[in-house]
């Protein structure tokens, strides 16, 4: 019974979050996420991912004109990931 209630509660939460109005974005916007994982060869990974989007005046939203992706993370056994990707959406 508790599992059914939990699934029902999660479903309601997901539908309520997806039903929100979307605002048209303009200018620069960003999203930051943590990078956390585990690999038996590399150890624990910790770091951050950053996405920067440029929407201009917002006339093509949800598409974007320009996107920058930056990932900085490190593993406990000494290696790391340092990645920068730029994407021009034409």
Backbone as a chain_set.jsonl record, in Angstrom:
{"seq": "XXXXXXXXXXXXXXXXXXXXXXXXXXXXXXXXXXXXXXXXXXXXXXXXXXXXXXXXXXXXXXXXXXXXXXXXXXXXXXXXXXXXXXXXXX", "coords": {"N": [[0.819, -1.193, 0.0], [1.954, 1.227, 0.763], [3.85, 1.556, -1.239], [2.286, 1.92, -3.524], [1.019, 4.312, -2.879], [3.242, 6.019, -2.797], [4.138, 5.917, -5.491], [1.885, 7.023, -6.717], [1.922, 9.6, -5.58], [4.375, 10.579, -6.576], [3.76, 10.577, -9.324], [1.741, 12.539, -9.448], [3.243, 14.764, -8.672], [5.103, 14.915, -10.806], [3.385, 15.443, -12.986], [2.319, 17.897, -12.199], [4.551, 19.537, -12.248], [5.203, 19.492, -14.957], [3.048, 20.778, -16.061], [3.293, 23.473, -15.8], [3.348, 26.888, -16.899], [5.243, 27.919, -19.725], [7.665, 30.344, -19.983], [8.784, 32.689, -22.356], [12.122, 32.833, -23.063], [14.872, 35.108, -23.126], [17.959, 36.622, -24.193], [20.904, 35.759, -22.317], [20.956, 32.634, -20.688], [21.331, 30.133, -18.133], [22.218, 26.844, -16.928], [23.014, 24.834, -14.202], [24.461, 21.847, -13.112], [25.226, 19.129, -10.902], [28.039, 16.88, -11.12], [28.265, 13.715, -10.391], [29.447, 10.537, -9.771], [30.36, 7.013, -9.846], [33.02, 4.871, -10.568], [34.602, 1.771, -10.918], [37.239, 1.63, -11.756], [38.129, 4.294, -11.854], [37.278, 5.594, -9.547], [35.432, 7.787, -7.297], [33.567, 10.353, -8.86], [33.439, 13.848, -8.922], [32.117, 17.069, -9.439], [31.087, 19.697, -11.701], [28.625, 20.667, -14.154], [27.983, 23.039, -16.638], [25.675, 24.752, -18.582], [25.373, 27.226, -20.949], [23.137, 29.303, -22.576], [22.21, 31.244, -25.414], [19.545, 33.151, -26.344], [18.884, 35.347, -27.836], [16.501, 37.745, -28.77], [14.415, 36.131, -28.156], [12.697, 35.173, -30.102], [12.97, 32.709, -31.358], [12.678, 30.825, -29.415], [11.88, 27.585, -28.205], [14.362, 26.987, -29.301], [17.846, 27.901, -29.665], [20.364, 30.416, -30.224], [23.078, 30.204, -29.645], [25.194, 28.012, -27.814], [27.026, 27.152, -24.951], [28.985, 24.729, -23.368], [30.322, 23.582, -20.419], [32.343, 21.499, -18.576], [33.671, 20.476, -15.597], [35.304, 18.224, -13.746], [36.512, 15.835, -11.347], [38.226, 12.824, -10.502], [38.587, 10.528, -7.768], [40.821, 8.932, -7.928], [42.758, 10.34, -9.255], [42.5, 11.219, -12.008], [40.867, 13.477, -14.341], [38.138, 15.355, -15.844], [37.982, 17.843, -18.141], [36.221, 19.801, -19.971], [35.173, 21.721, -22.755], [32.707, 22.887, -24.853], [31.467, 24.45, -27.695], [28.57, 25.528, -29.433], [27.052, 26.532, -32.334], [23.933, 27.325, -33.324], [22.308, 27.245, -36.24]], "CA": [[0.0, 0.0, 0.0], [2.826, 2.392, 0.821], [4.496, 1.713, -2.545], [1.289, 2.466, -4.443], [0.846, 5.704, -2.498], [4.451, 6.734, -3.207], [4.094, 6.036, -6.949], [0.822, 7.975, -6.996], [2.408, 10.923, -5.186], [5.391, 10.977, -7.55], [3.081, 10.863, -10.59], [1.09, 13.842, -9.308], [4.307, 15.759, -8.654], [5.647, 15.045, -12.157], [2.401, 16.103, -13.833], [2.167, 19.292, -11.793], [5.728, 20.266, -12.712], [5.17, 19.607, -16.415], [1.901, 21.584, -16.468], [3.569, 24.885, -15.578], [3.462, 27.693, -18.105], [6.601, 28.194, -20.147], [7.909, 31.728, -20.333], [9.758, 32.853, -23.433], [13.389, 33.322, -22.531], [15.658, 35.938, -24.03], [19.289, 36.92, -23.683], [21.704, 34.625, -21.838], [20.422, 31.83, -19.59], [22.263, 29.068, -17.795], [21.8, 25.743, -16.077], [24.144, 24.221, -13.505], [24.141, 20.535, -12.559], [26.389, 18.44, -10.326], [28.533, 15.662, -11.774], [28.606, 12.77, -9.327], [29.328, 9.16, -10.232], [31.368, 6.099, -9.331], [33.556, 3.896, -11.515], [35.531, 0.934, -10.157], [38.614, 1.916, -12.169], [38.482, 5.698, -11.663], [36.876, 6.071, -8.232], [34.289, 8.698, -7.273], [33.666, 11.561, -9.668], [32.717, 14.992, -8.382], [32.352, 18.263, -10.226], [29.92, 20.452, -12.108], [28.353, 20.899, -15.564], [27.322, 24.324, -16.843], [25.186, 25.033, -19.925], [25.008, 28.619, -21.191], [22.349, 29.438, -23.796], [21.891, 32.595, -25.863], [18.283, 33.102, -27.075], [18.631, 36.601, -28.55], [15.292, 38.407, -28.259], [13.457, 35.096, -27.78], [11.756, 34.847, -31.167], [13.094, 31.315, -31.796], [12.598, 29.952, -28.239], [12.88, 27.005, -27.332], [15.679, 26.86, -29.913], [18.795, 28.905, -29.206], [21.347, 30.827, -31.219], [24.428, 29.802, -29.266], [25.25, 27.235, -26.575], [28.341, 26.819, -24.418], [28.932, 23.643, -22.391], [31.556, 23.507, -19.659], [32.341, 20.425, -17.58], [34.866, 20.366, -14.777], [35.11, 17.194, -12.726], [37.726, 15.157, -10.929], [38.04, 11.507, -9.915], [39.393, 10.368, -6.564], [42.072, 8.227, -8.224], [43.721, 11.221, -9.887], [42.212, 11.758, -13.339], [39.808, 14.468, -14.365], [37.525, 15.719, -17.113], [37.917, 19.283, -18.326], [35.646, 19.808, -21.309], [34.503, 22.938, -23.189], [32.121, 22.683, -26.169], [30.606, 25.547, -28.142], [27.662, 25.081, -30.48], [26.317, 27.589, -33.003], [22.711, 26.761, -33.898], [21.866, 28.12, -37.342]], "C": [[0.862, 1.256, 0.0], [3.502, 2.64, -0.522], [3.534, 2.337, -3.551], [1.082, 3.956, -4.151], [2.045, 6.538, -2.951], [4.487, 6.94, -4.719], [3.03, 7.063, -7.35], [1.266, 9.399, -6.682], [3.457, 11.431, -6.164], [4.768, 11.317, -8.9], [2.404, 12.222, -10.548], [2.127, 14.959, -9.339], [4.867, 15.987, -10.054], [4.673, 15.768, -13.078], [2.232, 17.566, -13.46], [3.368, 20.121, -12.243], [5.71, 20.459, -14.22], [4.034, 20.502, -16.892], [2.13, 23.073, -16.275], [3.685, 25.614, -16.912], [4.936, 27.91, -18.433], [6.701, 29.656, -20.543], [8.931, 31.764, -21.457], [10.999, 33.492, -22.851], [14.095, 34.152, -23.578], [16.999, 36.227, -23.374], [20.033, 35.649, -23.315], [20.997, 33.941, -20.68], [21.385, 30.685, -19.33], [21.598, 28.003, -16.944], [23.036, 25.088, -15.486], [23.677, 22.911, -12.897], [25.396, 19.941, -11.923], [26.77, 17.222, -11.154], [29.033, 14.739, -10.669], [28.408, 11.366, -9.878], [30.395, 8.315, -9.552], [31.733, 5.111, -10.419], [34.6, 3.077, -10.751], [36.985, 1.193, -10.532], [39.053, 3.328, -11.813], [38.161, 6.23, -10.275], [35.643, 6.953, -8.329], [34.578, 9.913, -8.133], [32.861, 12.653, -8.982], [33.082, 16.219, -9.199], [31.047, 18.923, -10.611], [29.855, 20.562, -13.631], [27.592, 22.21, -15.681], [26.934, 24.443, -18.311], [24.796, 26.505, -19.992], [24.312, 28.69, -22.541], [22.16, 30.912, -24.119], [20.671, 32.52, -26.773], [18.016, 34.352, -27.907], [17.435, 37.305, -27.935], [14.199, 37.415, -27.903], [12.516, 34.677, -28.879], [11.858, 33.408, -31.642], [13.04, 30.334, -30.62], [11.605, 28.828, -28.498], [14.222, 26.703, -27.999], [16.565, 28.004, -29.426], [19.737, 29.259, -30.353], [22.723, 30.229, -30.919], [24.378, 29.057, -27.932], [26.708, 26.965, -26.217], [28.163, 25.766, -23.333], [30.295, 23.553, -21.72], [31.414, 22.421, -18.601], [33.693, 20.392, -16.896], [34.59, 19.329, -13.696], [36.431, 16.472, -12.483], [37.353, 13.809, -10.32], [38.986, 11.342, -8.732], [40.702, 9.627, -6.812], [42.996, 9.035, -9.129], [43.386, 11.785, -11.247], [41.068, 12.771, -13.254], [39.271, 14.674, -15.764], [37.399, 17.229, -17.127], [37.484, 19.495, -19.772], [34.944, 21.149, -21.561], [34.012, 22.719, -24.608], [31.269, 23.895, -26.5], [29.812, 25.069, -29.347], [26.908, 26.282, -31.024], [25.139, 26.964, -33.721], [22.211, 27.685, -34.99], [20.611, 27.587, -37.97]], "O": [[0.544, 2.234, -0.677], [3.71, 3.789, -0.91], [3.932, 3.191, -4.342], [0.983, 4.764, -5.074], [1.869, 7.654, -3.44], [4.832, 8.027, -5.182], [3.268, 7.883, -8.237], [0.998, 10.312, -7.463], [3.428, 12.602, -6.542], [5.211, 12.259, -9.556], [2.484, 12.982, -11.513], [1.904, 15.992, -9.971], [5.085, 17.132, -10.451], [5.085, 16.617, -13.869], [2.019, 18.398, -14.341], [3.211, 21.292, -12.586], [6.161, 21.494, -14.712], [4.059, 20.949, -18.039], [1.235, 23.868, -16.563], [4.071, 25.028, -17.923], [5.768, 28.064, -17.539], [5.909, 30.144, -21.347], [9.847, 30.943, -21.492], [10.939, 34.552, -22.228], [13.934, 33.925, -24.778], [17.154, 36.096, -22.16], [19.826, 34.596, -23.918], [20.492, 34.613, -19.781], [22.163, 30.309, -20.207], [20.557, 28.23, -16.327], [24.001, 24.819, -16.202], [22.634, 22.856, -12.246], [26.509, 20.226, -12.365], [25.923, 16.61, -11.806], [30.095, 14.964, -10.089], [27.337, 11.037, -10.391], [31.219, 8.819, -8.789], [30.863, 4.578, -11.107], [35.402, 3.645, -10.01], [37.876, 0.995, -9.707], [40.223, 3.548, -11.501], [38.733, 7.241, -9.867], [34.898, 6.89, -9.307], [35.692, 10.437, -8.136], [31.744, 12.419, -8.52], [34.233, 16.383, -9.602], [30.027, 18.743, -9.946], [30.88, 20.554, -14.312], [26.663, 22.465, -14.914], [27.775, 24.255, -19.191], [23.988, 26.977, -19.192], [24.836, 28.195, -23.539], [21.974, 31.734, -23.221], [20.728, 31.911, -27.841], [17.013, 34.409, -28.618], [17.358, 37.45, -26.715], [13.152, 37.816, -27.395], [11.605, 33.89, -28.625], [10.925, 32.915, -32.276], [13.322, 29.148, -30.793], [10.52, 29.124, -28.997], [15.135, 26.211, -27.335], [16.073, 28.967, -28.839], [19.885, 28.506, -31.315], [23.438, 29.804, -31.826], [23.617, 29.421, -27.035], [27.515, 26.599, -27.072], [27.289, 25.894, -22.476], [31.315, 23.457, -22.402], [30.463, 22.431, -17.82], [34.731, 20.293, -17.549], [33.738, 19.536, -12.833], [37.339, 16.502, -13.314], [36.298, 13.667, -9.702], [40.059, 11.945, -8.699], [41.608, 9.691, -5.98], [43.925, 8.477, -9.713], [43.977, 12.799, -11.616], [40.399, 12.895, -12.228], [39.865, 14.229, -16.745], [36.788, 17.823, -16.239], [38.296, 19.379, -20.69], [34.219, 21.651, -20.702], [34.809, 22.395, -25.488], [30.446, 24.323, -25.691], [30.311, 24.307, -30.174], [26.21, 26.974, -30.282], [25.324, 26.156, -34.632], [21.742, 28.787, -34.706], [20.089, 28.185, -38.911]]}, "num_chains": 1, "name": "protein.A"}
